[in-house]
Each structure stands twice: as structure tokens, then as C-alpha cells.
Amino acid sequence: MSEESFDLDTAEKRRTLWIVLLLNLGLAAGFGVSGVVADSSALIANGLDNASDGIVYIISLLALSRSQVWKRGAALTSGVLLLLFAAGVLLDAGRRYFSGSEPLGPTMIGMAIVAAFVNGLCLWLLKRLREPDVNMRAATTFSLNDFVSNGGIILAGLIVLWTGQNWPDLVVGVAVAAIAVKGGLEILRDARSDADTEGTDQ
């Protein structure tokens, strides 16, 4: 690969990550505000998820110009952050289960529709990249997980409207945590596989 093509590739990745980072920070703010207003565990869970994604994207941006060892370290950090986020969401869902909550279905549905569009855009941007490294694959995992969880919030909002109960919101909050655990473990496995592959090539 020529130096020119390498620089262009890095610039493309950096530009894409900046766009995805800003979109995720906007979603985190939107989910946070709407989650508090709607008293929704699912919305707050997704807000924390997008905030943690933003931190990971910053780490990934720093990793682009670094060595493979540094990139794997950044990916491992990303995976661990996802697992920590999942633990926090589970604690919040448990608190709401015992103390009670009154989520607003329409707010849940509206915010989830906006987020699904934004996450779909992020996924499209990331999928367009050529030869994604371990950190770019981690970013794609985040956006795919977020897109799936948005569909769950829409369904939960509809059931909340229908039943007037809070359990659908709590179920989705826990499901978002489960998706985060799955994504975190996948990223950790990918980073380990990348290290094993490099070790074999040497």
C-alpha cells in the first residue's frame, strides 16, 4: 500500500468516526433528557449506551495513528466499557422494579424512531469503510446493537401504551444491557483473535 493511499484511508476512517461520534453524543443527550422526562429505563439505558459509545469512538480516533498493539488495547478498553455500562443499566432496572416507575409510551416511541434513523445512518457510514481494523469493527458493532435496541424501545412503548404498566420498559432496559454484554464480549474476542493472527504471521 502506498503512503498516499494509507493517508487517504486513515483520513476516511477519522472523518467517519468524527461524524459517528457527534451523532452518538447528540443521541446520548436526547435519550438522557427524554428518559428523565418519560421516566423510562429503556431510554436512559440507551442514553448511557450512546455516551459510552462516544467515549469509545474518542479512543478509536486516538488509536487510528497508533500501532496494532495500541489499537488492540483501545478495543479491549471498548469491550470492558460496554460490560461496565451493562452492569449500571441492570442496577438501574432493578431499582425501578422495586421503587416503581411510570414510563411514557409516546415519548419512548418518538425518541426511538429518531434514534433508529440516526443509528442506521451511522451503520451505513461505517459499512462503507474499506479494510476496517479492530476498532472500526467495534464501532460497527456498537451502531448495530443500538439500531436493534431502538426497535425494542418502540415495541416496549407500544405495550406500555396498551397495558399502562412499566414492565415492558424494564424488560427493554435489561435487554439493552444483554446486548451490551454480547457486544462487549464480541469486541474482546475480536481483539484477542487479531492478536493471535498477528502472532501467527510473525
Salt bridges, closest charged atoms under 4 A:
ASP9 OD2 - LYS13 NZ 3.49
GLU12 OE1 - ARG130 NH2 3.54
ASP39 OD1 - ARG96 NH1 2.77
ASP92 OD1 - ARG95 NH2 3.07
ASP92 OD2 - ARG96 NE 3.00
ASP133 OD2 - LYS71 NZ 3.37
GLU186 OE2 - LYS182 NZ 2.50
ASP190 OD2 - ARG137 NE 2.89
ASP194 OD2 - ARG72 NH1 3.51
GLU198 OE1 - ARG72 NH1 2.41
